[in-house]
Amino acid sequence: MWREGLMSGQRTLFEQLEETPCTWIVAIAYGTFAVLTDLVAPTTRALIEHGAAAGLLIGDEPWRLLSYAFLHGGLLHLGFNTYFLVLVGPQLERAIGSARFALLYAVAAVGGAVAGTAFGSPVTPLVGGSGALFGMMGALVALMMRRGRTQLEFLAYHPARSLLTLIAANLLLGWMLPMVSNSAHVGGLVSGFILVYAFLERGRQRIDWMGRVTQASFVTLFVAAMLWSAAPVPRWDWQLRAWAVAPSGSDERRTHEEWLRAHGMPPRALFAELRAQLPQTWGPTGERAIASLRGETR
């Protein structure tokens, strides 16, 4: 009897793995990177070396827009995100398919990184899968809207209202906690919602010209945002980079120096500060960042 129960449980587990492989691959990736960076209290250097996103690094290492979404800042951070992933991920993956689920996770993660690095400090590491997880919640809202007889019919049902309440509560919590990048949450939420609403779930409806315009607009804006995150001209780190590589005494160098001084950041003092701090906090990656600011290659 107990053997039959055990085999039945194993079959159920194997069936779940077969039905929702991407969810469990992401969960395993969470655990693997947590072990590599220190499960309890990873250092900034460890997170940066394993793929954390930081605005100063995105231009030279754009893969960080995705890799950061598998790293976490400690056991509590890891536990909360893993719990939510295995709670929501399987049902969403079964609803849209594994390939689409993988695409959703990637797009929402990148959308979260673009927003998080745009509104955060260029030298503050961004880690966590919460941007992608917010994208899952946005995807669920899009599914509910698409599958109803009207766009807002889903609001009549308690699960839908509970989901919206959960989203609002988490955004409020993120706004209250200074260590949380709420902009990354919003970026992931919006990216996941638009991806599913405009591309992945059409229901019984045929796509019309307005849908095509929406799709083209989303792709254009998404690509433009990624390119901007790699070269954000109004941000001080890119002004400093342009100042450092411009010929001494040139109009271009003076322009960037004036911009930095107007924002309270004398370029020589700022460059000296980064040169002293980044190798200590980021290790070899910090040294590469300083070389990049100088326009050098290694």
Residue frames relative to the residue before (quaternion, step in Angstrom):
aa qw qx qy qz dx dy dz
M 1.0000 0.0000 0.0000 0.0000 0.00 0.00 0.00
W 0.7051 0.4569 -0.2875 0.4599 3.59 0.79 -1.02
R 0.6107 0.5488 -0.3555 0.4467 3.57 1.13 -0.65
E 0.6432 0.5176 -0.3256 0.4609 3.56 1.00 -0.84
G 0.6475 0.5166 -0.3193 0.4604 3.58 1.00 -0.82
L 0.6492 0.5142 -0.3186 0.4611 3.57 1.00 -0.85
M 0.6702 0.4886 -0.3058 0.4676 3.59 0.88 -0.89
S 0.6228 0.5318 -0.3418 0.4611 3.56 1.06 -0.75
G 0.6557 0.5040 -0.3110 0.4684 3.57 1.00 -0.84
Q 0.6366 0.5241 -0.3261 0.4622 3.57 1.03 -0.77
R 0.6475 0.5086 -0.3289 0.4624 3.57 0.94 -0.83
T 0.6350 0.5269 -0.3331 0.4563 3.55 0.99 -0.79
L 0.6562 0.5013 -0.3108 0.4705 3.57 0.96 -0.86
F 0.6691 0.4949 -0.3036 0.4639 3.59 0.88 -0.90
E 0.6368 0.5222 -0.3282 0.4627 3.55 1.00 -0.78
Q 0.6468 0.5122 -0.3218 0.4644 3.57 1.02 -0.81
L 0.6435 0.5165 -0.3199 0.4656 3.57 1.01 -0.78
E 0.6614 0.4989 -0.3031 0.4710 3.57 1.04 -0.76
E 0.6860 0.4935 -0.2881 0.4503 3.56 0.99 -0.80
T 0.8146 0.1370 -0.0347 0.5625 3.58 0.98 -0.83
P 0.0187 0.8543 -0.5194 0.0094 3.62 0.62 1.04
C 0.6398 0.5573 -0.3469 0.3997 3.61 0.93 -0.79
T 0.6125 0.5546 -0.3487 0.4423 3.57 1.00 -0.80
W 0.7280 0.4315 -0.2496 0.4706 3.55 0.83 -0.96
I 0.5782 0.5492 -0.3812 0.4676 3.61 1.13 -0.47
V 0.6513 0.4984 -0.3100 0.4809 3.58 0.98 -0.86
A 0.6475 0.5188 -0.3217 0.4561 3.61 0.95 -0.84
I 0.6482 0.4996 -0.3125 0.4823 3.59 1.01 -0.82
A 0.6288 0.5280 -0.3299 0.4659 3.59 1.04 -0.77
Y 0.5950 0.5549 -0.3564 0.4595 3.58 1.03 -0.76
G 0.7134 0.4650 -0.2627 0.4537 3.57 0.75 -1.06
T 0.6438 0.5378 -0.3240 0.4375 3.58 0.97 -0.87
F 0.7025 0.4477 -0.2751 0.4800 3.58 0.82 -0.95
A 0.5957 0.5566 -0.3680 0.4471 3.59 1.11 -0.56
V 0.6534 0.4948 -0.3080 0.4830 3.58 1.01 -0.78
L 0.6670 0.5182 -0.3039 0.4408 3.59 0.95 -0.86
T 0.7673 0.3717 -0.1899 0.4869 3.60 1.02 -0.77
D 0.5744 -0.5351 0.3652 0.5004 3.61 1.33 -0.16
L 0.4064 -0.7723 0.4475 0.1951 3.50 -0.40 1.33
V 0.7536 0.4160 -0.2144 0.4616 3.59 0.93 -0.87
A 0.8227 -0.0587 0.0999 0.5566 3.59 0.69 -1.07
P 0.0927 -0.8255 0.5553 0.0400 3.61 0.24 1.20
T 0.4293 -0.6917 0.5193 0.2600 3.56 -1.07 0.75
T 0.6511 -0.4977 0.3960 0.4142 3.54 -1.29 0.35
R 0.6414 0.5331 -0.3282 0.4436 3.59 0.94 -0.85
A 0.6621 0.5064 -0.3124 0.4556 3.59 0.90 -0.89
L 0.6649 0.4991 -0.3072 0.4631 3.59 0.94 -0.86
I 0.6513 0.5050 -0.3173 0.4691 3.59 0.95 -0.84
E 0.6894 0.4927 -0.2934 0.4426 3.58 0.85 -0.92
H 0.7301 0.4061 -0.2396 0.4947 3.61 1.15 -0.50
G 0.7692 -0.4420 0.1914 0.4200 3.60 1.17 0.35
A 0.3268 0.7437 -0.5263 0.2512 3.61 1.14 0.34
A 0.4255 -0.6912 0.5216 0.2628 3.57 -1.11 0.65
A 0.1012 0.7430 -0.6585 0.0639 3.55 -1.12 0.80
G 0.5804 -0.6385 0.3735 0.3405 3.54 -0.85 0.95
L 0.6406 0.5518 -0.3237 0.4247 3.58 1.02 -0.77
L 0.7337 0.4398 -0.2232 0.4675 3.60 1.15 -0.60
I 0.5290 0.6879 -0.4041 0.2891 3.58 1.14 -0.57
G 0.6409 0.5612 -0.3383 0.3997 3.60 0.92 -0.84
D 0.7482 0.3667 -0.2034 0.5142 3.57 1.02 -0.80
E 0.7905 0.1922 -0.0837 0.5754 3.59 1.16 -0.56
P 0.0642 -0.8640 0.4983 0.0340 3.61 0.56 1.16
W 0.5275 0.6402 -0.4160 0.3726 3.60 1.16 -0.36
R 0.5438 0.6281 -0.3950 0.3921 3.59 1.22 -0.33
L 0.5305 0.6263 -0.4057 0.4022 3.60 1.22 -0.34
L 0.7410 0.3416 -0.2108 0.5383 3.59 1.21 -0.42
S 0.6638 0.5512 -0.3268 0.3856 3.59 0.85 -0.93
Y 0.5827 0.6051 -0.3796 0.3877 3.60 1.07 -0.64
A 0.6457 0.5734 -0.3103 0.3975 3.58 1.14 -0.70
F 0.6651 0.4478 -0.3204 0.5044 3.61 1.26 0.16
L 0.6271 0.5175 -0.3256 0.4826 3.56 1.34 0.05
H 0.0936 -0.8000 0.5906 0.0488 3.57 -1.17 0.55
G 0.5122 -0.7118 0.4209 0.2320 3.51 -1.15 0.72
G 0.8128 -0.0860 0.0389 0.5748 3.59 1.15 0.35
L 0.7336 -0.4541 0.2881 0.4154 3.53 -1.32 0.19
L 0.6580 0.5046 -0.3185 0.4593 3.61 0.94 -0.82
H 0.6382 0.5262 -0.3100 0.4687 3.56 0.97 -0.88
L 0.6677 0.5000 -0.2828 0.4735 3.55 0.92 -0.97
G 0.6836 0.5074 -0.2978 0.4319 3.58 0.83 -0.97
F 0.6650 0.5046 -0.3111 0.4544 3.57 0.90 -0.89
N 0.7055 0.4630 -0.2805 0.4574 3.60 0.81 -0.96
T 0.6409 0.5128 -0.3332 0.4640 3.60 1.02 -0.74
Y 0.6305 0.5335 -0.3329 0.4549 3.59 0.98 -0.81
F 0.6804 0.4723 -0.2998 0.4734 3.58 0.87 -0.90
L 0.6196 0.5559 -0.3452 0.4334 3.60 1.00 -0.79
V 0.7411 0.4021 -0.2435 0.4794 3.60 0.76 -0.99
L 0.5944 0.5552 -0.3648 0.4531 3.59 1.25 -0.29
V 0.7950 0.3052 -0.1303 0.5077 3.57 0.86 -1.01
G 0.6095 0.6347 -0.3454 0.3263 3.57 0.98 -0.87
P 0.6874 0.5004 -0.3207 0.4174 3.64 0.71 -0.93
Q 0.6947 0.4621 -0.3013 0.4616 3.61 0.82 -0.88
L 0.6493 0.4987 -0.3240 0.4740 3.59 1.04 -0.69
E 0.6487 0.5158 -0.3208 0.4586 3.58 0.98 -0.79
R 0.6420 0.5008 -0.3293 0.4782 3.59 1.03 -0.72
A 0.6588 0.5332 -0.3124 0.4291 3.59 1.05 -0.74
I 0.8154 0.2510 -0.1184 0.5080 3.62 0.90 -0.85
G 0.5566 -0.6064 0.3980 0.4050 3.60 1.24 -0.22
S 0.6174 -0.6043 0.3672 0.3446 3.55 -1.13 0.70
A 0.6565 0.5146 -0.3265 0.4446 3.59 0.90 -0.88
R 0.6739 0.4768 -0.2941 0.4817 3.58 0.95 -0.86
F 0.6116 0.5455 -0.3497 0.4539 3.57 1.06 -0.68
A 0.6484 0.5082 -0.3166 0.4701 3.58 0.95 -0.86
L 0.6414 0.5119 -0.3162 0.4760 3.58 1.01 -0.82
L 0.6385 0.5303 -0.3216 0.4556 3.57 0.96 -0.86
Y 0.6582 0.5068 -0.3226 0.4538 3.59 0.85 -0.91
A 0.6769 0.4994 -0.2983 0.4509 3.59 0.89 -0.94
V 0.6849 0.4856 -0.2964 0.4553 3.59 0.83 -0.96
A 0.6713 0.4881 -0.3040 0.4678 3.59 0.91 -0.87
A 0.6334 0.5250 -0.3335 0.4603 3.59 1.03 -0.75
V 0.6691 0.4840 -0.3027 0.4759 3.58 0.90 -0.89
G 0.6367 0.5252 -0.3258 0.4612 3.58 0.98 -0.82
G 0.6535 0.5064 -0.3073 0.4713 3.57 1.02 -0.78
A 0.6600 0.5084 -0.3096 0.4583 3.59 0.98 -0.82
V 0.6317 0.5320 -0.3369 0.4521 3.58 0.97 -0.84
A 0.6937 0.4572 -0.2747 0.4840 3.59 0.89 -0.93
G 0.6671 0.5245 -0.3066 0.4312 3.58 0.94 -0.86
T 0.7062 0.4289 -0.2702 0.4943 3.59 0.93 -0.82
A 0.6045 0.5665 -0.3639 0.4256 3.60 1.13 -0.53
F 0.7902 0.3113 -0.1467 0.5072 3.58 0.96 -0.84
G 0.6519 0.4799 -0.3233 0.4901 3.58 1.28 0.07
S 0.6723 -0.4718 0.3700 0.4342 3.55 -1.31 0.07
P 0.5147 -0.6714 0.4338 0.3100 3.63 -0.91 0.83
V 0.7322 0.3964 -0.2427 0.4978 3.61 1.19 -0.32
T 0.5601 0.5799 -0.3990 0.4368 3.60 1.26 0.16
P 0.4004 -0.7367 0.4833 0.2518 3.63 -0.60 1.06
L 0.2025 -0.7486 0.6222 0.1076 3.53 -1.14 0.78
V 0.0904 0.7934 -0.5935 0.1001 3.58 -0.70 1.09
G 0.5889 0.6036 -0.4324 0.3190 3.55 -1.29 0.36
G 0.4263 -0.7124 0.5049 0.2362 3.52 -1.13 0.67
S 0.4115 0.7560 -0.4524 0.2333 3.59 1.24 0.00
G 0.5795 0.5652 -0.3914 0.4376 3.62 1.08 -0.51
A 0.6749 0.4674 -0.2791 0.4982 3.56 0.98 -0.88
L 0.6429 0.5201 -0.3277 0.4569 3.61 1.02 -0.72
F 0.6136 0.5033 -0.3412 0.5038 3.58 1.08 -0.63
G 0.6009 0.5543 -0.3502 0.4572 3.57 1.12 -0.64
M 0.6162 0.5311 -0.3413 0.4709 3.58 1.10 -0.67
M 0.6559 0.4954 -0.3204 0.4708 3.58 0.95 -0.80
G 0.6276 0.5178 -0.3294 0.4790 3.57 1.04 -0.72
A 0.6337 0.5294 -0.3225 0.4627 3.57 1.06 -0.78
L 0.6404 0.5232 -0.3268 0.4576 3.60 0.99 -0.80
V 0.6309 0.5166 -0.3303 0.4754 3.57 1.01 -0.79
A 0.6555 0.5144 -0.3111 0.4570 3.59 0.95 -0.87
L 0.6293 0.5316 -0.3295 0.4612 3.58 1.01 -0.80
M 0.6659 0.5027 -0.3045 0.4595 3.57 0.91 -0.90
M 0.6598 0.5053 -0.3104 0.4616 3.57 0.96 -0.80
R 0.6832 0.5051 -0.2851 0.4436 3.57 0.95 -0.88
R 0.7489 0.4405 -0.2247 0.4411 3.56 0.96 -0.85
G 0.5695 0.5804 -0.3963 0.4263 3.58 1.22 0.01
R 0.6202 -0.5331 0.4140 0.3998 3.55 -1.26 0.22
T 0.7570 0.1201 -0.0963 0.6350 3.55 1.25 -0.53
Q 0.6890 -0.5097 0.3255 0.3994 3.55 -1.26 0.40
L 0.7897 0.3239 -0.1505 0.4988 3.59 0.99 -0.79
E 0.3538 0.7559 -0.4898 0.2521 3.59 1.22 0.19
F 0.6070 0.5956 -0.3592 0.3845 3.59 1.05 -0.71
L 0.5793 0.6057 -0.3772 0.3941 3.62 1.16 -0.46
A 0.5870 0.5862 -0.3698 0.4183 3.59 1.22 -0.30
Y 0.6889 0.4747 -0.2715 0.4758 3.60 1.22 -0.32
H 0.5756 -0.6436 0.3988 0.3090 3.53 -1.00 0.94
P 0.6473 0.5191 -0.3586 0.4277 3.70 0.81 -0.79
A 0.6445 0.5199 -0.3257 0.4564 3.58 1.02 -0.78
R 0.6672 0.4844 -0.3058 0.4761 3.57 0.93 -0.84
S 0.6209 0.5353 -0.3393 0.4612 3.58 1.07 -0.69
L 0.6380 0.5269 -0.3214 0.4605 3.57 1.02 -0.81
L 0.6658 0.4917 -0.3021 0.4730 3.58 0.92 -0.88
T 0.6277 0.5226 -0.3288 0.4741 3.56 1.07 -0.71
L 0.6335 0.5302 -0.3201 0.4637 3.58 1.02 -0.82
I 0.6453 0.5146 -0.3176 0.4669 3.57 0.97 -0.87
A 0.6775 0.4936 -0.2929 0.4599 3.57 0.86 -0.98
A 0.6592 0.5163 -0.3148 0.4470 3.60 0.93 -0.86
N 0.6782 0.4832 -0.2961 0.4677 3.58 0.96 -0.82
L 0.6274 0.5104 -0.3409 0.4792 3.59 1.05 -0.65
L 0.6342 0.5182 -0.3244 0.4733 3.58 1.03 -0.77
L 0.6473 0.5119 -0.3128 0.4702 3.58 0.97 -0.85
G 0.6592 0.5107 -0.3055 0.4598 3.56 0.98 -0.84
W 0.6355 0.5230 -0.3237 0.4667 3.56 1.10 -0.68
M 0.6868 0.4903 -0.2765 0.4599 3.59 1.07 -0.72
L 0.7200 0.4137 -0.2497 0.4981 3.62 1.08 -0.60
P 0.3854 -0.7700 0.4551 0.2270 3.61 -0.48 1.12
M 0.6680 0.5098 -0.3198 0.4378 3.60 1.11 -0.55
V 0.6167 0.5396 -0.3380 0.4629 3.61 1.28 -0.11
S 0.3194 -0.7348 0.5673 0.1900 3.57 -0.96 0.90
N 0.1887 -0.8145 0.5408 0.0918 3.56 -0.01 1.28
S 0.5817 0.5759 -0.3767 0.4336 3.60 1.14 -0.54
A 0.6272 0.5146 -0.3375 0.4774 3.61 1.07 -0.67
H 0.6178 0.5381 -0.3414 0.4607 3.58 1.05 -0.72
V 0.6793 0.4800 -0.2911 0.4726 3.57 0.89 -0.95
G 0.6363 0.5355 -0.3278 0.4482 3.59 0.98 -0.80
G 0.6748 0.4790 -0.2891 0.4813 3.57 0.96 -0.85
L 0.6337 0.5457 -0.3222 0.4437 3.57 0.98 -0.89
V 0.6994 0.4639 -0.2718 0.4708 3.58 0.80 -1.01
S 0.6532 0.5204 -0.3194 0.4477 3.60 0.94 -0.85
G 0.6759 0.4915 -0.2975 0.4615 3.58 0.92 -0.90
F 0.6460 0.5215 -0.3241 0.4535 3.56 0.97 -0.84
I 0.7051 0.4633 -0.2857 0.4545 3.61 0.73 -1.01
L 0.6202 0.5561 -0.3552 0.4243 3.59 0.96 -0.81
V 0.7234 0.4234 -0.2525 0.4835 3.58 0.79 -1.00
Y 0.6720 0.5129 -0.3107 0.4345 3.58 0.88 -0.88
A 0.7728 0.3804 -0.1907 0.4708 3.58 0.87 -0.94
F 0.8119 0.3029 -0.1251 0.4832 3.60 1.04 -0.69
L 0.8219 0.3719 -0.1625 0.3997 3.56 0.59 -1.16
E 0.7992 0.2174 -0.1145 0.5486 3.60 1.06 -0.50
R 0.0301 -0.8233 0.5662 -0.0276 3.54 -0.34 1.27
G 0.3181 -0.7610 0.5104 0.2433 3.59 1.21 -0.36
R 0.7739 -0.2930 0.2431 0.5061 3.58 -0.91 -0.93
Q 0.5698 0.6273 -0.3720 0.3786 3.57 1.28 -0.14
R 0.3555 -0.6848 0.5911 0.2352 3.51 -1.21 0.65
I 0.4899 -0.6621 0.4696 0.3181 3.56 -1.01 0.70
D 0.2008 -0.7832 0.5814 0.0907 3.58 -0.91 0.95
W 0.7474 -0.3980 0.2627 0.4625 3.58 -1.26 -0.06
M 0.6184 0.5386 -0.3493 0.4534 3.58 1.09 -0.64
G 0.6314 0.5258 -0.3253 0.4680 3.55 1.07 -0.73
R 0.6360 0.5210 -0.3239 0.4682 3.57 1.03 -0.79
V 0.6402 0.5171 -0.3194 0.4698 3.57 0.99 -0.83
T 0.6425 0.5234 -0.3164 0.4617 3.58 0.99 -0.86
Q 0.6571 0.5103 -0.3074 0.4619 3.57 0.93 -0.89
A 0.6777 0.4890 -0.2935 0.4642 3.57 0.87 -0.98
S 0.6444 0.5264 -0.3219 0.4518 3.59 1.01 -0.79
F 0.6553 0.5127 -0.3158 0.4561 3.56 0.95 -0.89
V 0.6593 0.5021 -0.3149 0.4627 3.59 0.86 -0.92
T 0.6599 0.5162 -0.3101 0.4493 3.58 0.91 -0.92
L 0.6953 0.4688 -0.2783 0.4683 3.57 0.85 -0.96
F 0.6427 0.5311 -0.3265 0.4453 3.57 1.00 -0.81
V 0.6729 0.4780 -0.2932 0.4825 3.59 0.90 -0.92
A 0.6403 0.5248 -0.3252 0.4570 3.58 0.98 -0.84
A 0.6535 0.5115 -0.3168 0.4593 3.60 0.98 -0.81
M 0.6408 0.5116 -0.3289 0.4685 3.60 1.01 -0.75
L 0.6576 0.4973 -0.3104 0.4732 3.57 0.97 -0.84
W 0.6427 0.5166 -0.3279 0.4610 3.58 1.00 -0.77
S 0.6397 0.5319 -0.3355 0.4419 3.59 0.98 -0.76
A 0.6543 0.4934 -0.3069 0.4839 3.58 1.20 -0.50
A 0.8026 0.0902 -0.0420 0.5881 3.62 1.13 -0.50
P 0.0755 0.8374 -0.5359 0.0765 3.61 0.54 1.15
V 0.3119 -0.8139 0.4591 0.1721 3.58 0.11 1.30
P 0.7165 0.4554 -0.3063 0.4305 3.69 0.79 -0.77
R 0.6081 0.5867 -0.3647 0.3912 3.63 1.18 -0.20
W 0.6028 -0.6356 0.3472 0.3350 3.56 -0.99 0.85
D 0.6383 0.5391 -0.3625 0.4130 3.62 0.95 -0.68
W 0.6817 0.4538 -0.2987 0.4900 3.58 1.08 -0.63
Q 0.5740 0.5353 -0.3794 0.4898 3.58 1.17 -0.41
L 0.6550 0.5055 -0.3092 0.4690 3.59 1.00 -0.83
R 0.6252 0.5328 -0.3353 0.4613 3.57 1.02 -0.77
A 0.6778 0.4831 -0.2933 0.4702 3.58 0.89 -0.94
W 0.6284 0.5321 -0.3308 0.4611 3.59 1.06 -0.75
A 0.6858 0.5158 -0.2911 0.4229 3.59 0.90 -0.94
V 0.7513 0.3963 -0.2238 0.4779 3.61 0.99 -0.76
A 0.5494 0.6135 -0.4100 0.3921 3.61 1.21 -0.25
P 0.5809 -0.5901 0.4206 0.3707 3.62 -1.07 0.65
S 0.5473 -0.6287 0.4450 0.3274 3.57 -1.01 0.83
G 0.8122 0.2413 -0.2019 0.4913 3.55 -0.90 1.00
S 0.5239 0.6468 -0.4144 0.3680 3.60 1.26 -0.07
D 0.6306 -0.5294 0.4081 0.3944 3.55 -1.26 0.41
E 0.6252 0.5484 -0.3393 0.4397 3.58 1.03 -0.79
R 0.6599 0.5020 -0.3116 0.4642 3.58 0.92 -0.86
R 0.6579 0.5068 -0.3123 0.4614 3.59 0.95 -0.84
T 0.6202 0.5547 -0.3409 0.4375 3.59 1.04 -0.78
H 0.7010 0.4502 -0.2724 0.4813 3.57 0.85 -0.95
E 0.6315 0.5279 -0.3403 0.4546 3.59 1.03 -0.70
E 0.6379 0.5192 -0.3220 0.4688 3.58 1.02 -0.77
W 0.6293 0.5287 -0.3361 0.4599 3.59 1.00 -0.81
L 0.6815 0.4893 -0.2935 0.4583 3.59 0.84 -0.95
R 0.6716 0.4911 -0.3064 0.4625 3.59 0.89 -0.87
A 0.6324 0.5393 -0.3331 0.4453 3.58 1.04 -0.75
H 0.7184 0.3938 -0.2379 0.5217 3.58 1.19 -0.52
G 0.6036 -0.6205 0.3349 0.3721 3.56 1.23 0.49
M 0.6317 0.5136 -0.3363 0.4734 3.60 1.14 0.53
P 0.2029 -0.7811 0.5802 0.1100 3.62 -0.03 1.24
P 0.4860 -0.7259 0.3876 0.2942 3.62 -0.54 1.09
R 0.6598 0.5085 -0.3349 0.4403 3.62 0.90 -0.80
A 0.6728 0.4831 -0.2962 0.4756 3.57 0.94 -0.89
L 0.6499 0.5188 -0.3141 0.4581 3.58 1.00 -0.82
F 0.6584 0.5017 -0.3109 0.4670 3.55 0.96 -0.86
A 0.6452 0.5157 -0.3221 0.4627 3.59 0.99 -0.81
E 0.6401 0.5290 -0.3238 0.4534 3.58 1.03 -0.79
L 0.6678 0.4869 -0.3000 0.4763 3.57 0.92 -0.88
R 0.6495 0.5287 -0.3189 0.4437 3.56 0.97 -0.87
A 0.6820 0.4729 -0.2851 0.4796 3.59 1.10 -0.64
Q 0.7619 0.4279 -0.2101 0.4384 3.59 0.93 -0.90
L 0.6750 0.5499 -0.3284 0.3661 3.58 0.79 -0.97
P 0.6577 0.4876 -0.3516 0.4539 3.68 0.83 -0.72
Q 0.6436 0.5221 -0.3306 0.4516 3.60 1.10 -0.62
T 0.7641 0.3799 -0.2029 0.4803 3.57 0.89 -0.94
W 0.7764 0.3381 -0.1724 0.5031 3.59 1.05 -0.71
G 0.4019 -0.7283 0.4729 0.2905 3.60 1.21 -0.22
P 0.8349 -0.1307 0.1054 0.5241 3.61 -1.02 -0.76
T 0.6060 0.5502 -0.3600 0.4476 3.60 1.09 -0.62
G 0.6292 0.5301 -0.3290 0.4635 3.58 1.08 -0.68
E 0.6331 0.5182 -0.3268 0.4732 3.56 1.04 -0.74
R 0.6474 0.5010 -0.3206 0.4764 3.59 1.01 -0.77
A 0.6309 0.5337 -0.3376 0.4508 3.60 1.02 -0.75
I 0.6452 0.5037 -0.3212 0.4763 3.60 0.99 -0.80
A 0.6430 0.5139 -0.3246 0.4660 3.58 0.97 -0.82
S 0.6413 0.5193 -0.3222 0.4639 3.58 1.04 -0.76
L 0.6293 0.5310 -0.3330 0.4596 3.59 1.02 -0.77
R 0.6772 0.4768 -0.2878 0.4809 3.56 1.09 -0.69
G 0.4716 -0.6612 0.4496 0.3718 3.56 1.24 -0.40
E 0.4776 0.6586 -0.4384 0.3821 3.55 1.26 0.41
T 0.2349 -0.7377 0.6082 0.1754 3.57 -1.27 0.26
R 0.1210 -0.7861 0.6038 0.0535 3.52 -1.11 0.76
